[in-house]
Amino acid sequence: MLCFKVMPYMALAAFSVVTVACSQNKKPQSAKENASADKALVGISDIKFSGDTSTAGMVKIPGGEFMMGGDNAQADPDEYPKHLVILDGFYMDEHEVTNAQFAEFVNATGYVTTAERKPDWEELKKQLPPNTPKPDESQLVAASLVFTPPNHPVDLNDYRQWWSWVPGADWKHPEGPKSNLTGKENYPVVHISWDDAMAYCKWAGKRLPTEAEWEYAARGGQTNKVYPWGNEGIGVGDSKANSWDGNFPYENTEKDGFKGLAPVKQYKPNGYGLYDMGGNVWEWCADWYRNDYYAEVAKPMGVKNPKGPADSYDPDEPYTPKKVTRGGSYLCNDSYCSGYRVARRMKSSSDSGLSNTGFRCVR
């Protein structure tokens, strides 16, 4: 089973009833008001480098080589063939970007995230099959997907049983408009799109890791191990990551100490000193996603510093260009999603954001 990732319009269509119900009390904006508001939004092109060249809070990852790809029977077809990769050294954030760090960026730049913006139909329809009808204007509102667990067993093939499209949900209001970040300054920032992560990187003078860099760093110097901590199952022994304990999605025993997101650095780091490379939140990588990319780059002599494919293709949604995410989240467990495996690949459109998606940077 795949952990759910979805582009905004697909989510919007699936949750149209929720969106309409939540929007009934909102005063409609005129086209002139919307145009004025959109013009005032600060985007990535407006971001300037902060000037900070420090590597404080980062870990030096030594250059080297490794076999990239699936390590056990849980591996999906897009994790093969396992292939040799050679990388130069780099620095990586020791933990996911936190709410406090992202707030500093927003306060310095005035940046407005994807989830805080009214969806642009002209852009969204480019990712959809031809002649897809435009949704009602009442559904085209600033919103994001929020995990809302049921209290009973559900069909795991129907993600609508545990996700809600919530107007007003964004990085500052992770559970909806009535929520806030009080006491969560050290939690990973969520509801972050790939575009948002790129904007932060531009300001910080950093970049997103390539998919190869992310997997190499997650392995922590170990060879052909399944998880950042080794081969021991996630439910065996001491808690190793923030994941779903119990029956997904309706019963979480909180064995690992947390029901939802956890503050960063709650579990032992991997061999390179990196925290939360498995669980907590999915993390954006720089690469486009292609299901057949590994077959393209697998060479006997290896591939050096791969940057990913030149374009994207996902046979499940061929019209939607997607970027790679890695690491799993607090919603992953072996009965539904083993996203904390170091080789596990996921993908999403660059404008997607959910309550279990964040990022970390490299330099």
Number of C-alpha atoms within 10 A of each C-alpha: 10 14 18 17 19 18 20 25 23 13 18 24 15 16 18 20 13 15 21 17 11 16 18 10 8 9 7 12 10 9 9 9 11 12 11 11 13 13 10 9 14 15 17 19 8 12 19 15 15 13 9 10 11 10 14 9 10 18 19 18 21 15 12 13 17 20 18 25 25 24 21 13 6 13 17 15 12 20 20 19 18 18 20 18 22 20 18 12 14 16 19 26 21 23 22 27 22 21 20 16 16 20 17 13 19 17 9 13 20 15 19 16 24 25 26 19 17 15 20 12 13 9 9 16 17 13 19 16 12 9 7 10 9 14 13 10 11 15 25 22 21 17 28 29 30 22 21 15 15 14 10 10 12 15 9 15 11 10 16 17 17 19 21 22 27 24 23 23 25 30 27 20 16 24 21 20 14 9 13 15 16 7 8 15 16 17 20 26 29 26 27 27 23 27 19 25 25 22 25 28 21 18 21 20 17 21 20 24 24 20 25 25 25 25 24 27 27 29 26 22 18 18 13 19 19 23 27 30 23 18 13 12 12 22 17 8 8 10 15 23 29 32 34 29 23 15 14 22 25 15 16 18 12 14 15 20 14 18 17 17 21 23 20 19 16 15 16 14 20 22 16 19 17 24 22 29 32 29 28 30 32 32 30 31 27 22 23 24 27 22 19 18 19 20 14 10 18 17 12 8 10 16 15 15 15 16 14 21 16 10 12 22 19 16 10 8 12 13 16 21 20 27 25 24 28 28 30 31 30 24 27 26 24 17 12 17 21 25 28 31 30 30 32 24 24 23 25 24 22 23 21 25 30 29 26 26 25 27 28 26 27 22 20
